[in-house]
Amino acid sequence: MASTFSIRRLVEKALHSGLLTPDIEQGINAELTRLGYLPIGDSEALELLMYEMDEGRIRLVPRVGFCGDPLQQTVSPLF
């Protein structure tokens, strides 16, 4: 099964915007599930995305809380 380059396009979108949004993350996960494997070019793109996130050049956008308040945390602290 040939890759449709969807993962690379999604990574490109995150790199261009500087944001990893829930939509982009869901798209990457959906494509990985659909393919059932990680093509070599897509693995390199994901490595680049992770590197850029580690360097602070890509920001992870959290999911919006239940009340539509983007500042509301969706995960409650353990303490």
N, C-alpha and C positions, 0 to 999 in steps of 0.2 A: 504494500500500500504506500503510495507516494504522499509525502507531506505537501500540504497546500500552502506552506509558509505562513499560516495563520499565527503561530506562536511568535515568529520573528516580527510580523507586522504589529502584534500587540506589544511586544517589547519595544519596538521602534516608537510606538505611540507613547509609552511610558517615558522613554528616554527624551523624546521631543518635548513633552509637557513637563517633565520633572516630577511627575506624580504617578504612583501606582494606585489606581483607583480600584474599588471593589469590582467594577465592571471589567476592567482589564484582568484582574486576578481571576475572576470567574471564567472569563474567556480562555485564559491559559489553561485552567484546570479542565474545562470542558473539552478543549482540543486534545489535551493529554489523555483524557478518558476515551475520547473517540478513537484516537490512533492506537492506544494500547501500548505504545512505546515512545521513546524520546529520540527523534532523529538527531544525528550529529550536529547539523547546523543549528537546530533549535536548542540543543544543549549548550552550545557556545553562546547563543543569544541570552539564554537564561543565566549563564555564568556572568556575562557582562552586566545584566540587570542587577544581580546580587552584588557584584563588585561596586557598581555605582551607588547602590543603596548603602553599602558599608561605608563608602566614602562620603555619604551625606548629600550626594547630588540628586538622588531620587527620594522623594518623601512618600511614605505610606499614608494614604488617606483612609481613616477609619470609617466603618459603617455608621450611618446615621442612627441615633437612638430611637426608641419607640415613639417618642412624642415629637419627632421631627427636629429635635434640638441637636445640631451637629457637635455641640460641646459636651453632650451627655455621654458618659462612658458606657460602652456596651458590655464591658466585663467588670464585675465588681471586685474590689481588692479582697485578698484573703485574710487580712487582719482587721 
